Amino acid sequence: QGQSTSNICSITQHAAIPALNGECDEDIEKMRQAFEKRRDLALNMLHQIPNISVYKPEGAFYLFVNTQKIEKDSMKFCQKLLEQEKVAVVPGIGFGMDGYFRLSYATSDELIKKGIERIANFIKNYK
């Protein structure tokens, strides 16, 4: 409610001017390319893991990974993944997609590789 009654602070309003005038377009394009590279890295690695599927997202920086061939209970899958491999992902049930998990690729290439390697190991040994 505060934003609708007190409005956005003046510092934020002034900071938005360059973005609205197109002065940040080059920086935005660099960020877009970096996220596209991370997305493609994550997708390529995930596509190598048997019994899961993942589709290329059209926006944001999340992937929804289908684990229904391995485990339909997304809470159980994600809890075990966290406990055994120390990888935190979000259960799909929270998005109405049980049997899936949400993975963010808004991190470094190194952490994406490390995390997906751990996911692959977890799936290989899943019981």
MDTraj code that builds the backbone (N, CA, C; nanometers):
import mdtraj as md
import numpy as np

residues = "GLN GLY GLN SER THR SER ASN ILE CYS SER ILE THR GLN HIS ALA ALA ILE PRO ALA LEU ASN GLY GLU CYS ASP GLU ASP ILE GLU LYS MET ARG GLN ALA PHE GLU LYS ARG ARG ASP LEU ALA LEU ASN MET LEU HIS GLN ILE PRO ASN ILE SER VAL TYR LYS PRO GLU GLY ALA PHE TYR LEU PHE VAL ASN THR GLN LYS ILE GLU LYS ASP SER MET LYS PHE CYS GLN LYS LEU LEU GLU GLN GLU LYS VAL ALA VAL VAL PRO GLY ILE GLY PHE GLY MET ASP GLY TYR PHE ARG LEU SER TYR ALA THR SER ASP GLU LEU ILE LYS LYS GLY ILE GLU ARG ILE ALA ASN PHE ILE LYS ASN TYR LYS".split()
xyz = np.array([
    [0.0824, -0.1188, 0.0000],
    [0.0000, 0.0000, 0.0000],
    [0.0866, 0.1249, 0.0000],
    [0.2021, 0.1211, 0.0641],
    [0.2878, 0.2380, 0.0748],
    [0.3255, 0.2979, -0.0591],
    [0.3524, 0.2133, -0.1587],
    [0.3916, 0.2641, -0.2898],
    [0.2770, 0.3379, -0.3588],
    [0.1542, 0.2969, -0.3314],
    [0.0419, 0.3631, -0.3980],
    [0.0018, 0.4925, -0.3289],
    [0.0394, 0.5086, -0.2034],
    [0.0022, 0.6313, -0.1330],
    [0.1182, 0.7292, -0.1197],
    [0.2407, 0.6790, -0.1147],
    [0.3542, 0.7690, -0.0972],
    [0.4411, 0.7808, -0.2223],
    [0.4126, 0.7002, -0.3233],
    [0.4846, 0.7014, -0.4507],
    [0.6287, 0.6533, -0.4378],
    [0.6960, 0.6457, -0.5505],
    [0.8344, 0.5992, -0.5554],
    [0.9247, 0.7131, -0.5109],
    [1.0312, 0.6811, -0.4366],
    [1.1198, 0.7864, -0.3857],
    [1.1870, 0.8603, -0.5019],
    [1.2259, 0.9841, -0.4764],
    [1.2818, 1.0695, -0.5819],
    [1.4129, 1.0147, -0.6372],
    [1.4925, 0.9473, -0.5553],
    [1.6191, 0.8899, -0.6033],
    [1.5910, 0.7848, -0.7105],
    [1.4933, 0.6997, -0.6858],
    [1.4570, 0.5964, -0.7825],
    [1.4021, 0.6595, -0.9100],
    [1.3229, 0.7638, -0.8965],
    [1.2685, 0.8318, -1.0139],
    [1.3809, 0.8880, -1.1013],
    [1.4804, 0.9498, -1.0395],
    [1.5927, 1.0055, -1.1161],
    [1.6783, 0.8955, -1.1773],
    [1.6929, 0.7846, -1.1079],
    [1.7716, 0.6728, -1.1603],
    [1.7040, 0.6093, -1.2814],
    [1.5732, 0.6194, -1.2899],
    [1.4991, 0.5591, -1.4011],
    [1.5112, 0.6395, -1.5306],
    [1.5444, 0.7658, -1.5217],
    [1.5495, 0.8526, -1.6403],
    [1.6438, 0.7985, -1.7485],
    [1.7695, 0.7627, -1.7156],
    [1.8574, 0.7087, -1.8215],
    [1.8013, 0.5818, -1.8859],
    [1.7403, 0.4966, -1.8068],
    [1.6828, 0.3730, -1.8624],
    [1.5697, 0.4053, -1.9581],
    [1.4859, 0.4990, -1.9222],
    [1.3726, 0.5360, -2.0069],
    [1.4166, 0.6103, -2.1328],
    [1.5302, 0.6765, -2.1262],
    [1.5826, 0.7491, -2.2423],
    [1.6708, 0.6626, -2.3319],
    [1.6843, 0.5343, -2.2997],
    [1.7621, 0.4435, -2.3830],
    [1.9116, 0.4477, -2.3590],
    [1.9542, 0.5164, -2.2535],
    [2.0969, 0.5289, -2.2256],
    [2.1578, 0.4001, -2.1695],
    [2.0758, 0.3050, -2.1331],
    [2.1237, 0.1788, -2.0740],
    [2.1099, 0.0616, -2.1701],
    [2.0706, 0.0882, -2.2924],
    [2.0436, -0.0200, -2.3876],
    [2.1635, -0.1129, -2.4071],
    [2.2836, -0.0565, -2.4144],
    [2.4033, -0.1388, -2.4344],
    [2.4260, -0.2317, -2.3147],
    [2.4083, -0.1782, -2.1950],
    [2.4245, -0.2600, -2.0742],
    [2.3186, -0.3689, -2.0667],
    [2.1974, -0.3337, -2.1031],
    [2.0883, -0.4317, -2.1013],
    [2.1165, -0.5443, -2.2008],
    [2.1676, -0.5099, -2.3176],
    [2.2000, -0.6117, -2.4181],
    [2.3111, -0.7041, -2.3685],
    [2.4110, -0.6495, -2.3005],
    [2.5178, -0.7326, -2.2434],
    [2.4605, -0.8307, -2.1410],
    [2.3696, -0.7822, -2.0566],
    [2.3075, -0.8696, -1.9568],
    [2.2224, -0.9768, -2.0244],
    [2.1485, -0.9380, -2.1275],
    [2.0650, -1.0345, -2.1990],
    [2.1506, -1.1453, -2.2593],
    [2.2625, -1.1071, -2.3189],
    [2.3524, -1.2060, -2.3791],
    [2.4132, -1.2981, -2.2734],
    [2.4482, -1.2422, -2.1583],
    [2.5052, -1.3237, -2.0502],
    [2.4032, -1.4260, -2.0012],
    [2.2780, -1.3831, -1.9834],
    [2.1742, -1.4761, -1.9389],
    [2.1424, -1.5801, -2.0459],
    [2.1468, -1.5414, -2.1717],
    [2.1241, -1.6373, -2.2802],
    [2.2336, -1.7445, -2.2801],
    [2.3573, -1.7036, -2.2591],
    [2.4695, -1.7976, -2.2528],
    [2.4521, -1.8937, -2.1352],
    [2.4126, -1.8412, -2.0197],
    [2.3915, -1.9265, -1.9020],
    [2.2758, -2.0228, -1.9239],
    [2.1699, -1.9727, -1.9849],
    [2.0548, -2.0589, -2.0142],
    [2.0960, -2.1743, -2.1045],
    [2.1697, -2.1421, -2.2097],
    [2.2116, -2.2457, -2.3043],
    [2.3062, -2.3461, -2.2395],
    [2.3947, -2.2989, -2.1526],
    [2.4839, -2.3887, -2.0788],
    [2.4020, -2.4862, -1.9943],
    [2.3072, -2.4330, -1.9175],
    [2.2239, -2.5175, -1.8314],
    [2.1413, -2.6156, -1.9140],
    [2.0806, -2.5678, -2.0207],
    [2.0002, -2.6558, -2.1061],
    [2.0841, -2.7686, -2.1657],
    [2.2006, -2.7349, -2.2179],
    [2.2870, -2.8368, -2.2785],
    [2.3269, -2.9432, -2.1776],
    [2.3581, -2.9017, -2.0567],
    [2.3965, -2.9988, -1.9534],
    [2.2774, -3.0839, -1.9105],
    [2.1622, -3.0206, -1.8916],
    [2.0432, -3.0943, -1.8474],
    [1.9960, -3.1934, -1.9535],
    [2.0093, -3.1580, -2.0794],
    [1.9675, -3.2484, -2.1878],
    [2.0511, -3.3765, -2.1923],
    [2.1659, -3.3763, -2.1279],
    [2.2520, -3.4952, -2.1241],
    [2.2111, -3.5935, -2.0141],
    [2.1226, -3.5515, -1.9241],
    [2.0836, -3.6357, -1.8106],
    [1.9646, -3.7226, -1.8507],
    [1.9785, -3.8547, -1.8385],
    [1.8679, -3.9445, -1.8754],
    [1.7460, -3.9279, -1.7839],
    [1.6297, -3.9527, -1.8398],
    [1.5017, -3.9593, -1.7673],
    [1.4487, -3.8266, -1.7155],
    [1.5043, -3.7158, -1.7628],
    [1.4454, -3.5856, -1.7324],
    [1.4257, -3.5119, -1.8643],
    [1.3433, -3.4099, -1.8609],
    [1.3271, -3.3251, -1.9788],
    [1.3136, -3.1810, -1.9326],
    [1.3522, -3.0913, -2.0190],
    [1.3451, -2.9487, -1.9887],
    [1.3268, -2.8755, -2.1209],
    [1.2449, -2.7727, -2.1175],
    [1.2184, -2.6945, -2.2376],
    [1.2851, -2.5585, -2.2275],
    [1.3199, -2.5047, -2.3405],
    [1.3841, -2.3737, -2.3489],
    [1.2827, -2.2657, -2.3108],
    [1.3116, -2.1882, -2.2075],
    [1.2171, -2.0838, -2.1666],
    [1.2206, -1.9646, -2.2625],
    [1.1111, -1.8932, -2.2674],
    [1.1025, -1.7754, -2.3538],
    [1.1383, -1.6472, -2.2796],
    [1.1499, -1.6544, -2.1494],
    [1.1834, -1.5367, -2.0707],
    [1.2286, -1.5771, -1.9320],
    [1.2577, -1.4785, -1.8497],
    [1.3037, -1.4979, -1.7120],
    [1.4371, -1.5714, -1.7081],
    [1.4752, -1.6200, -1.5934],
    [1.6014, -1.6938, -1.5795],
    [1.5806, -1.8186, -1.4959],
    [1.4731, -1.8896, -1.5291],
    [1.4391, -2.0148, -1.4622],
    [1.4159, -2.1246, -1.5654],
    [1.4470, -2.2467, -1.5247],
    [1.4144, -2.3643, -1.6043],
    [1.3240, -2.4532, -1.5206],
    [1.2228, -2.5112, -1.5834],
    [1.1386, -2.6104, -1.5168],
    [1.1800, -2.7468, -1.5699],
    [1.2282, -2.8303, -1.4788],
    [1.2818, -2.9615, -1.5147],
    [1.1799, -3.0687, -1.4774],
    [1.1446, -3.1513, -1.5744],
    [1.0467, -3.2585, -1.5558],
    [1.1188, -3.3828, -1.5037],
    [1.0820, -3.4254, -1.3826],
    [1.1427, -3.5441, -1.3204],
    [1.0409, -3.6561, -1.3012],
    [0.9289, -3.6513, -1.3704],
    [0.8207, -3.7470, -1.3469],
    [0.8607, -3.8917, -1.3736],
    [0.9576, -3.9155, -1.4607],
    [1.0024, -4.0532, -1.4853],
    [1.0831, -4.1070, -1.3665],
    [1.1335, -4.0167, -1.2840],
    [1.2166, -4.0541, -1.1694],
    [1.1377, -4.0443, -1.0394],
    [1.0695, -3.9312, -1.0226],
    [0.9951, -3.9040, -0.8992],
    [0.8844, -3.8041, -0.9296],
    [0.7617, -3.8419, -0.8957],
    [0.6473, -3.7531, -0.9198],
    [0.6262, -3.6531, -0.8062],
    [0.6804, -3.6819, -0.6883],
    [0.6655, -3.5957, -0.5707],
    [0.7796, -3.4940, -0.5696],
    [0.7510, -3.3727, -0.6133],
    [0.8567, -3.2724, -0.6267],
    [0.9149, -3.2301, -0.4918],
    [0.8343, -3.2301, -0.3873],
    [0.8850, -3.1952, -0.2540],
    [0.9893, -3.2980, -0.2096],
    [0.9568, -3.4239, -0.2249],
    [1.0475, -3.5326, -0.1865],
    [1.1777, -3.5244, -0.2668],
    [1.1650, -3.5078, -0.3979],
    [1.2821, -3.4997, -0.4853],
    [1.3731, -3.3839, -0.4435],
    [1.3155, -3.2665, -0.4255],
    [1.3949, -3.1471, -0.3938],
    [1.4583, -3.1562, -0.2555],
    [1.3861, -3.2121, -0.1596],
    [1.4406, -3.2282, -0.0247],
    [1.5611, -3.3222, -0.0259],
    [1.5478, -3.4346, -0.0956],
    [1.6594, -3.5297, -0.1053],
    [1.7786, -3.4674, -0.1789],
    [1.7515, -3.3928, -0.2852],
    [1.8584, -3.3266, -0.3606],
    [1.9345, -3.2294, -0.2706],
    [1.8619, -3.1546, -0.1902],
    [1.9244, -3.0599, -0.0978],
    [2.0080, -3.1335, 0.0068],
    [1.9514, -3.2367, 0.0658],
    [2.0216, -3.3109, 0.1709],
    [2.1440, -3.3851, 0.1180],
    [2.1302, -3.4489, 0.0038],
    [2.2374, -3.5355, -0.0461],
    [2.3435, -3.4629, -0.1280],
    [2.3032, -3.3644, -0.2058],
    [2.3979, -3.2971, -0.2962],
    [2.4171, -3.1490, -0.2655],
    [2.3423, -3.0984, -0.1672],
    [2.3521, -2.9568, -0.1276],
    [2.3174, -2.8622, -0.2427],
    [2.2181, -2.9026, -0.3227],
    [2.1690, -2.8193, -0.4330],
    [2.0256, -2.7796, -0.4007],
    [2.0004, -2.6499, -0.3955],
    [1.8669, -2.5995, -0.3648],
    [1.7937, -2.5634, -0.4937],
    [1.6809, -2.6282, -0.5142],
    [1.5903, -2.5969, -0.6246],
    [1.4506, -2.5848, -0.5649],
    [1.3569, -2.5336, -0.6413],
    [1.2221, -2.5101, -0.5902],
    [1.1276, -2.6183, -0.6415],
    [1.0549, -2.6848, -0.5512],
    [0.9604, -2.7884, -0.5945],
    [0.8531, -2.7312, -0.6871],
    [0.8223, -2.8050, -0.7910],
    [0.7224, -2.7607, -0.8878],
    [0.5818, -2.7528, -0.8325],
    [0.5536, -2.8257, -0.7246],
    [0.4190, -2.8256, -0.6663],
    [0.3740, -2.6836, -0.6321],
    [0.4678, -2.5979, -0.5948],
    [0.4353, -2.4586, -0.5628],
    [0.3872, -2.3786, -0.6824],
    [0.4064, -2.4326, -0.8009],
    [0.3638, -2.3678, -0.9249],
    [0.2569, -2.4504, -0.9956],
    [0.2022, -2.5492, -0.9223],
    [0.1014, -2.6374, -0.9807],
    [0.1612, -2.7404, -1.0745],
    [0.2906, -2.7699, -1.0582],
    [0.3605, -2.8618, -1.1487],
    [0.4366, -2.9670, -1.0683],
    [0.3634, -3.0538, -0.9982],
    [0.4295, -3.1606, -0.9244],
    [0.5005, -3.2516, -1.0240],
    [0.6151, -3.3043, -0.9847],
    [0.6949, -3.3846, -1.0772],
    [0.7937, -3.2997, -1.1556],
    [0.8056, -3.1731, -1.1178],
    [0.9003, -3.0793, -1.1788],
    [0.9747, -3.0064, -1.0675],
    [1.0870, -2.9456, -1.1016],
    [1.1485, -2.8487, -1.0110],
    [1.1926, -2.7281, -1.0922],
    [1.2014, -2.6149, -1.0231],
    [1.2450, -2.4913, -1.0881],
    [1.3898, -2.4649, -1.0501],
    [1.4681, -2.4341, -1.1495],
    [1.6109, -2.4106, -1.1340],
    [1.6421, -2.2711, -1.1870],
    [1.7132, -2.1923, -1.1098],
    [1.7543, -2.0598, -1.1553],
    [1.8933, -2.0671, -1.2170],
    [1.9110, -1.9962, -1.3271],
    [2.0449, -1.9860, -1.3856],
    [2.0973, -1.8428, -1.3738],
    [2.0497, -1.7708, -1.2735],
    [2.0968, -1.6352, -1.2459],
    [2.2173, -1.6417, -1.1516],
    [2.3216, -1.7069, -1.1973],
    [2.4445, -1.7223, -1.1207],
    [2.5595, -1.7410, -1.2192],
    [2.6755, -1.7698, -1.1690],
    [2.7934, -1.7835, -1.2561],
    [2.7915, -1.9145, -1.3347],
    [2.8650, -1.9164, -1.4445],
    [2.8800, -2.0395, -1.5235],
    [2.9352, -2.1520, -1.4364],
    [3.0317, -2.1187, -1.3525],
    [3.0948, -2.2187, -1.2659],
    [2.9929, -2.2839, -1.1723],
    [2.9077, -2.2025, -1.1104],
    [2.8074, -2.2587, -1.0193],
    [2.6996, -2.3367, -1.0941],
    [2.6660, -2.2932, -1.2142],
    [2.5698, -2.3688, -1.2960],
    [2.6270, -2.5076, -1.3247],
    [2.7517, -2.5117, -1.3695],
    [2.8155, -2.6408, -1.4000],
    [2.8206, -2.7305, -1.2767],
    [2.8654, -2.6737, -1.1663],
    [2.8784, -2.7504, -1.0423],
    [2.7425, -2.8033, -0.9966],
    [2.6413, -2.7173, -0.9981],
    [2.5079, -2.7577, -0.9548],
    [2.4478, -2.8660, -1.0427],
    [2.4601, -2.8511, -1.1734],
    [2.4006, -2.9500, -1.2641],
    [2.4789, -3.0810, -1.2614],
    [2.6083, -3.0745, -1.2410],
    [2.6854, -3.1985, -1.2221],
    [2.6346, -3.2740, -1.0992],
    [2.6048, -3.2003, -0.9930],
    [2.5513, -3.2631, -0.8715],
    [2.4113, -3.3190, -0.8954],
    [2.3306, -3.2464, -0.9708],
    [2.1961, -3.2959, -1.0046],
    [2.2078, -3.4253, -1.0847],
    [2.2989, -3.4286, -1.1809],
    [2.3183, -3.5489, -1.2630],
    [2.3611, -3.6673, -1.1766],
    [2.4517, -3.6437, -1.0848],
    [2.4973, -3.7493, -0.9945],
    [2.3824, -3.7982, -0.9068],
    [2.3036, -3.7052, -0.8562],
    [2.1889, -3.7390, -0.7721],
    [2.0894, -3.8258, -0.8487],
    [2.0584, -3.7863, -0.9700],
    [1.9613, -3.8611, -1.0511],
    [2.0151, -3.9999, -1.0858],
    [2.1427, -4.0084, -1.1156],
    [2.2037, -4.1373, -1.1496],
    [2.1883, -4.2376, -1.0346],
    [2.1946, -4.1875, -0.9120],
    [2.1890, -4.2742, -0.7938],
    [2.0555, -4.2678, -0.7205],
    [1.9538, -4.2076, -0.7812],
    [1.8263, -4.1857, -0.7110],
    [1.7573, -4.3167, -0.6747],
    [1.7114, -4.3221, -0.5511],
    [1.6356, -4.4384, -0.5018],
    [1.5120, -4.3906, -0.4305],
])
top = md.Topology()
chain = top.add_chain()
for i, resn in enumerate(residues, 1):
    res = top.add_residue(resn, chain, resSeq=i)
    for name in ("N", "CA", "C"):
        top.add_atom(name, md.element.get_by_symbol(name[0]), res)
traj = md.Trajectory(xyz[None], top)
